[in-house]
């Protein structure tokens, strides 16, 4: 049995849905299909999930949002008509969607937003099941609550509960093709709760683990994972095989192909994951596995993500003060802020945060508390940082990776604000100014993957001319 998950671009319109169903029917082991909400049909289009968020925001503000609702209806009506499913199906789908979007009774703003967002995946799953049946196939939609997708009660940030796996395992016994909506589950109280954005990947991974699938196939709009963002480098090298740990590090660092939390269920159940292209299903894709052989090039990928800031704290003999780190991080805990990294020296420590979490008021309050409660000698905040990461489990067996990376960055005139490498040596992270992040990635790609004689300047020029969609 295979679990096949299809992303929003794979389901953006009727033509894409027909491709999806052809892929499913081409392999009878693909009996459990997970779908996202329809994505963009073209560059200027709007994803259905974003339409639903706009609807919910307007409804919460004004108690009506007819224009936004009609925009959602129009997307699904177009898909249903082009699939030839008939007026009866169109009316049924519209009625069920309307019930969800109009139901605010007893729901907080957060609960209503979750219900509205989830309607994108839920409606799409129903349509895909209808279309498969119209082709004469045995296919059924299943509601996550009925299937046993139990999740934590955290609006917009749900996590699967351990007991869900035993309930979901029964999906393996269903006959025909089961179409399952991604992105949401139900708390024990019966309330609908969504995963974080992009959470359909998580749903697929959970189901693959629950039914002990042969493989979890994640269909998107690229032939494989690339070693670097193809918006930066034209025609970058493909990754044929990568480990769970490497992929998770790259997803965290800005790879948009796969949700960073989605690998955990598959990893724990030792289910291999294959990233494939809906528009080119014959391409082998990228396999994500527990272990892989290490080729001559020990680096598997390079990624970057912006939107970080650093709070630098200095205090003489900090390393001798028992409990200093605990007291420092407790300040962030009490301010409701999670931290990303904490590189340190003997008399100083930096805390790397997501910039969106640090409001002006919180920043002022945190600085005051550090002087008052920690007795800090100096506190400084640096905004607009990016984290650039090179990833590869083979780096542990390779001497000189750090030297090669820093030399390449120096040659590209990228100033390093921070270097951080964990003891596992799976990844190496460089903090740079956000404005220099792209230049840093290009320089590192040229060093570790560039063709002989090809300079970073030539790669930068080529990437500026490229127009590649991730």
ZAMARGU-4260 file (C-alpha; in steps of 0.2 Angstrom, whole numbers, plus 5000, padded with zeros to 4 digits):
<rodrens>
0) 5000/5000/5000 | 5006/5017/4995 | 5000/5034/5002 | 5000/5047/4989 | 4999/5066/4994
5) 4996/5079/4981 | 4999/5098/4984 | 4989/5113/4979 | 4997/5116/4962 | 4993/5098/4958
10) 4975/5101/4961 | 4973/5119/4955 | 4961/5116/4942 | 4951/5102/4933 | 4965/5098/4921
15) 4977/5095/4936 | 4964/5085/4945 | 4963/5073/4930 | 4982/5071/4930 | 4981/5067/4949
20) 4968/5054/4946 | 4978/5046/4931 | 4993/5045/4942 | 4983/5036/4956 | 4975/5024/4944
25) 4992/5020/4936 | 4997/5011/4952 | 4984/5001/4961 | 4994/5001/4977 | 4990/5020/4978
30) 4975/5016/4989 | 4976/5031/5001 | 4976/5048/4993 | 4979/5064/5003 | 4974/5081/4995
35) 4978/5099/4998 | 4966/5113/4994 | 4968/5120/4976 | 4983/5131/4973 | 4987/5144/4960
40) 4982/5141/4942 | 4994/5155/4937 | 5007/5167/4944 | 4994/5180/4948 | 4981/5169/4955
45) 4976/5166/4973 | 4976/5150/4982 | 4959/5144/4989 | 4966/5143/5007 | 4970/5162/5005
50) 4953/5165/4998 | 4946/5156/5014 | 4957/5166/5026 | 4951/5182/5017 | 4933/5177/5019
55) 4935/5172/5038 | 4944/5188/5042 | 4930/5199/5034 | 4916/5188/5041 | 4924/5190/5059
60) 4925/5209/5056 | 4908/5213/5048 | 4898/5197/5051 | 4896/5195/5032 | 4908/5192/5017
65) 4898/5188/5002 | 4910/5194/4989 | 4924/5183/4997 | 4912/5168/4999 | 4907/5169/4980
70) 4926/5169/4975 | 4928/5153/4984 | 4912/5145/4977 | 4918/5151/4959 | 4934/5141/4960
75) 4925/5125/4965 | 4911/5128/4953 | 4923/5130/4939 | 4932/5113/4944 | 4916/5103/4945
80) 4909/5110/4929 | 4926/5106/4919 | 4926/5088/4927 | 4909/5085/4921 | 4902/5080/4938
85) 4884/5087/4935 | 4873/5099/4943 | 4868/5088/4958 | 4886/5086/4963 | 4889/5105/4961
90) 4873/5109/4972 | 4879/5096/4986 | 4896/5103/4987 | 4891/5121/4987 | 4878/5117/5001
95) 4890/5108/5012 | 4903/5122/5010 | 4890/5135/5013 | 4885/5127/5029 | 4904/5127/5035
100) 4907/5145/5030 | 4891/5151/5039 | 4893/5142/5055 | 4900/5154/5068 | 4888/5147/5082
105) 4898/5143/5097 | 4915/5145/5089 | 4928/5157/5094 | 4937/5167/5081 | 4951/5155/5081
110) 4940/5140/5079 | 4930/5148/5065 | 4946/5152/5056 | 4952/5134/5058 | 4935/5128/5051
115) 4935/5140/5036 | 4953/5136/5032 | 4950/5117/5033 | 4936/5118/5021 | 4948/5120/5006
120) 4955/5103/5008 | 4939/5095/5014 | 4929/5101/4999 | 4943/5096/4987 | 4944/5078/4994
125) 4925/5076/4991 | 4927/5082/4973 | 4942/5071/4969 | 4932/5056/4976 | 4917/5061/4965
130) 4927/5062/4950 | 4935/5045/4953 | 4918/5037/4955 | 4913/5045/4939 | 4927/5035/4930
135) 4919/5019/4937 | 4931/5017/4951 | 4927/5012/4969 | 4932/5028/4978 | 4926/5036/4994
140) 4930/5052/5004 | 4933/5050/5023 | 4931/5063/5036 | 4947/5064/5047 | 4936/5064/5063
145) 4928/5047/5057 | 4945/5040/5053 | 4952/5044/5070 | 4964/5059/5066 | 4965/5064/5084
150) 4976/5080/5087 | 4981/5092/5101 | 4969/5106/5104 | 4981/5120/5098 | 4971/5131/5085
155) 4982/5133/5069 | 4996/5122/5076 | 4989/5105/5080 | 5000/5090/5083 | 4995/5072/5081
160) 4991/5062/5097 | 4999/5045/5099 | 4983/5036/5100 | 4978/5042/5083 | 4989/5030/5074
165) 4980/5014/5080 | 4963/5022/5075 | 4970/5027/5058 | 4977/5010/5055 | 4960/5003/5050
170) 4961/5014/5034 | 4972/5000/5027 | 4957/4988/5027 | 4946/4999/5017 | 4942/4993/4999
175) 4945/5004/4984 | 4953/5021/4984 | 4951/5032/5000 | 4953/5051/4998 | 4958/5060/5014
180) 4958/5079/5016 | 4975/5085/5023 | 4979/5099/5035 | 4967/5096/5049 | 4961/5084/5062
185) 4950/5084/5078 | 4953/5087/5096 | 4946/5075/5109 | 4933/5088/5112 | 4927/5086/5094
190) 4933/5103/5089 | 4941/5104/5072 | 4959/5110/5073 | 4972/5113/5059 | 4990/5109/5057
195) 5002/5124/5053 | 5001/5131/5036 | 5007/5118/5023 | 5001/5104/5035 | 4994/5092/5022
200) 5012/5085/5021 | 5010/5081/5039 | 4994/5072/5036 | 5001/5061/5023 | 5016/5057/5034
205) 5005/5052/5048 | 4994/5041/5037 | 5009/5033/5030 | 5015/5028/5047 | 4998/5023/5053
210) 4995/5010/5039 | 5014/5005/5037 | 5014/5010/5019 | 5027/5004/5007 | 5031/5022/5003
215) 5024/5039/5006 | 5024/5048/4989 | 5023/5067/4990 | 5018/5074/4973 | 5022/5093/4970
220) 5027/5103/4954 | 5046/5099/4953 | 5055/5083/4947 | 5065/5082/4962 | 5073/5091/4977
225) 5087/5102/4971 | 5103/5105/4980 | 5098/5124/4981 | 5083/5135/4977 | 5081/5135/4958
230) 5075/5153/4959 | 5093/5158/4964 | 5103/5145/4952 | 5097/5141/4935 | 5096/5122/4932
235) 5104/5117/4949 | 5109/5099/4952 | 5096/5087/4958 | 5096/5077/4974 | 5093/5059/4970
240) 5093/5052/4988 | 5094/5061/5005 | 5092/5056/5023 | 5077/5061/5034 | 5089/5072/5045
245) 5096/5081/5030 | 5079/5085/5023 | 5072/5091/5039 | 5087/5103/5041 | 5085/5109/5024
250) 5066/5111/5026 | 5069/5121/5042 | 5081/5132/5032 | 5070/5138/5019 | 5067/5123/5007
255) 5048/5125/5002 | 5046/5108/4994 | 5042/5099/5010 | 5035/5104/5027 | 5048/5104/5040
260) 5037/5094/5053 | 5031/5081/5040 | 5046/5069/5041 | 5044/5065/5059 | 5030/5052/5058
265) 5038/5044/5042 | 5055/5044/5050 | 5049/5036/5067 | 5040/5022/5057 | 5055/5020/5044
270) 5043/5024/5029 | 5053/5030/5014 | 5047/5046/5006 | 5048/5050/4988 | 5046/5068/4981
275) 5038/5067/4964 | 5031/5078/4950 | 5013/5078/4946 | 5017/5085/4929 | 5031/5072/4925
280) 5026/5057/4935 | 5039/5046/4926 | 5053/5055/4933 | 5061/5045/4948 | 5060/5060/4960
285) 5070/5061/4976 | 5070/5047/4989 | 5071/5052/5008 | 5078/5037/5017 | 5086/5033/5034
290) 5103/5031/5028 | 5112/5034/5011 | 5130/5031/5004 | 5140/5047/5004 | 5148/5052/4988
295) 5163/5062/4985 | 5153/5078/4988 | 5148/5077/5006 | 5136/5091/5005 | 5118/5087/5001
300) 5110/5104/5000 | 5112/5123/5003 | 5097/5134/5010 | 5093/5150/5017 | 5079/5159/5026
305) 5077/5177/5032 | 5067/5185/5045 | 5079/5182/5060 | 5086/5194/5073 | 5099/5192/5086
310) 5100/5198/5104 | 5118/5198/5110 | 5121/5198/5129 | 5138/5201/5137 | 5143/5198/5155
315) 5160/5196/5162 | 5163/5178/5169 | 5146/5172/5163 | 5153/5155/5161 | 5156/5154/5180
320) 5138/5159/5185 | 5128/5144/5188 | 5110/5145/5181 | 5114/5160/5169 | 5107/5151/5154
325) 5092/5145/5162 | 5088/5163/5169 | 5091/5170/5151 | 5080/5158/5142 | 5066/5160/5156
330) 5065/5178/5151 | 5060/5173/5133 | 5048/5159/5140 | 5039/5172/5150 | 5038/5184/5136
335) 5030/5170/5125 | 5045/5169/5113 | 5053/5153/5107 | 5072/5154/5102 | 5080/5146/5087
340) 5099/5145/5092 | 5111/5151/5106 | 5129/5152/5100 | 5140/5158/5114 | 5157/5162/5121
345) 5164/5162/5139 | 5158/5180/5142 | 5144/5182/5130 | 5129/5173/5122 | 5118/5177/5107
350) 5100/5171/5106 | 5093/5170/5088 | 5074/5173/5086 | 5061/5174/5073 | 5060/5193/5070
355) 5041/5192/5069 | 5040/5186/5087 | 5049/5201/5093 | 5038/5216/5094 | 5045/5233/5098
360) 5037/5233/5116 | 5044/5215/5119 | 5061/5220/5113 | 5062/5235/5125 | 5055/5225/5140
365) 5067/5210/5137 | 5082/5222/5136 | 5077/5230/5152 | 5075/5213/5161 | 5092/5207/5155
370) 5101/5222/5163 | 5090/5221/5179 | 5088/5202/5182 | 5104/5196/5174 | 5116/5210/5178
375) 5122/5211/5159 | 5136/5222/5155 | 5130/5225/5137 | 5114/5220/5127 | 5113/5223/5108
380) 5099/5218/5096 | 5103/5215/5077 | 5089/5215/5065 | 5087/5209/5047 | 5097/5193/5048
385) 5097/5178/5037 | 5103/5160/5041 | 5112/5151/5027 | 5114/5133/5030 | 5125/5119/5022
390) 5118/5102/5025 | 5126/5085/5023 | 5128/5070/5035 | 5144/5066/5025 | 5152/5082/5032
395) 5157/5071/5047 | 5169/5061/5037 | 5176/5076/5027 | 5190/5087/5033 | 5190/5106/5028
400) 5171/5109/5024 | 5171/5124/5036 | 5187/5131/5028 | 5180/5129/5010 | 5163/5137/5015
405) 5171/5152/5024 | 5184/5155/5010 | 5170/5155/4998 | 5160/5167/5008 | 5175/5179/5010
410) 5178/5179/4992 | 5160/5184/4989 | 5163/5198/5002 | 5149/5191/5013 | 5152/5196/5031
415) 5148/5183/5044 | 5138/5188/5059 | 5138/5171/5067 | 5144/5153/5064 | 5135/5138/5072
420) 5138/5119/5070 | 5130/5106/5080 | 5140/5091/5087 | 5131/5080/5075 | 5139/5089/5061
425) 5124/5087/5050 | 5123/5105/5046 | 5133/5121/5047 | 5124/5138/5049 | 5130/5155/5045
430) 5122/5171/5051 | 5123/5185/5038 | 5114/5201/5034 | 5098/5197/5025 | 5103/5208/5010
435) 5118/5197/5008 | 5109/5180/5009 | 5107/5176/4990 | 5125/5181/4987 | 5131/5169/5001
440) 5120/5154/4994 | 5127/5157/4976 | 5145/5157/4983 | 5142/5141/4993 | 5134/5132/4978
445) 5148/5137/4967 | 5161/5130/4979 | 5152/5114/4983 | 5142/5110/4967 | 5148/5122/4953
450) 5156/5116/4937 | 5175/5118/4935 | 5179/5135/4929 | 5162/5142/4933 | 5163/5157/4944
455) 5151/5164/4957 | 5149/5180/4947 | 5144/5170/4932 | 5131/5160/4942 | 5124/5176/4949
460) 5122/5183/4932 | 5114/5167/4926 | 5102/5166/4941 | 5097/5184/4938 | 5091/5179/4920
465) 5083/5163/4925 | 5064/5162/4928 | 5061/5145/4937 | 5046/5141/4948 | 5049/5131/4964
</rodrens>
